[in-house]
Structure formats: structure tokens, C-alpha cells
């Protein structure tokens, strides 16, 4: 295949060489070849499609980190790339609606129709509930669920010391319940995961094969920082739509991503519970991390596979959309998993983002 020079690729993609160099440095679009002597970049003609997608997503205003996720998905699972764009757009429209309301208020205030200046942006609050349940078939509960004023977390333990491991990772995160970390929220979460990792290392030394997943969120008053390892999940219910905001670190998810199995085959796959990543003290966990802007009306669900393996996403969405506080939602979800046979332990955390006086 003949390679294109950066100049030719730039003309064909209508992206400036400067933009192409930026996308390269961000890992969004890596040249097929870089000349060792001159440093010139060369591209394959089939990279044009990805270049165009990057350009359009930039035009849409999507942050660069999210563009990388969409482009990677677009290659193998375009449906999921489409979902990501839909989720981004729903967030953007909600944010725009809030700005529109603020602009309208300021305009009427300054033109004398309104006598009060808009109050300072209200801090948001969360209300929450957490529960884990043994289910109908297991005799031990190795899932742990926790919700406090800042920290939301679920962990699904495995192996002989699985119950201790899932409890230990959440204990390791609890110091975050105190004062908000002075620095970056995500760094604080990653540090806490390192603590969790070393806690589990001791347990795994005594009982090899011991480990746990972890999906946790830290609330700052306006944002939620998410860390995630394994196949526990986080979902966001916003404007009636349910978005899965974590990606399973599982063999089955990898096969799905590669298009080697269908979603139907995934549901009954014999290696459904085999994880590609867990906190097991073996390799240092590399959690996925992300930051989410909160909006009043958002509802978050953190849960273990004991829920998602037996209750379809559509039912989870309908249950979360039904009236009721987080406590009621958690109770209904656990009942649904048990009614579906309760083959595994079930952990659920539900948190609502609310106006403090509401
Ligand atoms: Mn499980």
C-alpha cells in the first residue's frame, strides 16, 4: 500500500498538518510510518476515515479523551461508538438547557423585568442507598456495597478470601469520605486504588486466587470521579435514558468488542465470569478513570454482575425510571435479580443528584 505524505494526507482529509501532529501526540491518529531521519509522518489511505471521524467529533465539541474512545469503538463495534455519541449529545443538550435558563434570567434581570439577580449556582447534593444480597444459590455473600456522603462503591469478591477482599478495597477507599482531596479528584481515587491493591495483596498471599472487582465514584459537589476494575458496572440514568458508563474488563466483553461473538452468545458464554483485570494483588490494577459533571435529576447505579447477568438493561432502566427514592430502587433491583433465580450475589448502589432543598 502506498503511503501518503502528511501534506497529501492533509489535503485529502482537510485537516491541517498542525492538527494531524496534535492528533498524533494525543494518540488519536498515529501515522503509519515516521521517517527516522527527517521525522516526516506518513499515513495509509485507509486512515482517512478515522481522520475524518476525529475532525467531525472535534467539530461537535467532544473532548479529546472521549474522541479517542469513540474512534476505537468505531473500528470494531460501531453501534457502541454511536451510543457514546448519543450519550455525549444528551449531556451537551442538558448543559445547554441549563445555560439557556441562566441567560434568560440574566437578560430579564438587566432589562428590569426581574428584580433579583440569579442566586449563586446552587450546590447539588446526593441522596443514596446501598445494599448487597446473598442471592438464592450461594451460601456466602462476597459482594460489598457502600454509599456515604462522598463515596459510592460496589465490589465483587472472588476466591477463598473474596468477601474479605471486597470489604478491604472499600475500607481502603473510605478515607475519601473525609475532607475532599486538595488536588485532582481522579488522582486521589487512583491513590486509593493503590492502597486497595496492597490490602488485597496481603489477603491473596494467604489465599491465592483471592481478588475483587471495584467500581467506585467520589462526589465533589458538582462532579463524580469514577474508577473501575472488572465487571461490576456503573450506569447513568439521564432524561429517561440509561447509559452504561463503565466497560467490563472481561473475556466476553473483549470477544464482543472484537465482533467474535454476538450479545446473545455473550449472555450464555461459559467464560462469562472470566476477568481480564481485577484487584488481586498480582499485577497492579490499572483502573479506568473518568470524570462526570453532575446534573440535578441524574440517577447513578453501581452494581455487580449478579444483577446485570439476569436482569436485562431495559428492565433496569424502567425500574430506575419508576418513582421512588434510592432505597426503593435498590430494593426493587435486588428483588428482580432474585426473582430471576438469584444465581449470584447481588450488590447495588443507587444515588440521585438533587437540588439541596428539593
Ligand atoms: Mn458476581
Boltz pocket constraint, residues with backbone or C-beta under 6 A from the ligand:
constraints:
  - pocket:
      binder: B
      contacts: [[A, 156], [A, 157], [A, 304], [A, 305], [A, 306], [A, 344], [A, 345]]
      max_distance: 6.0
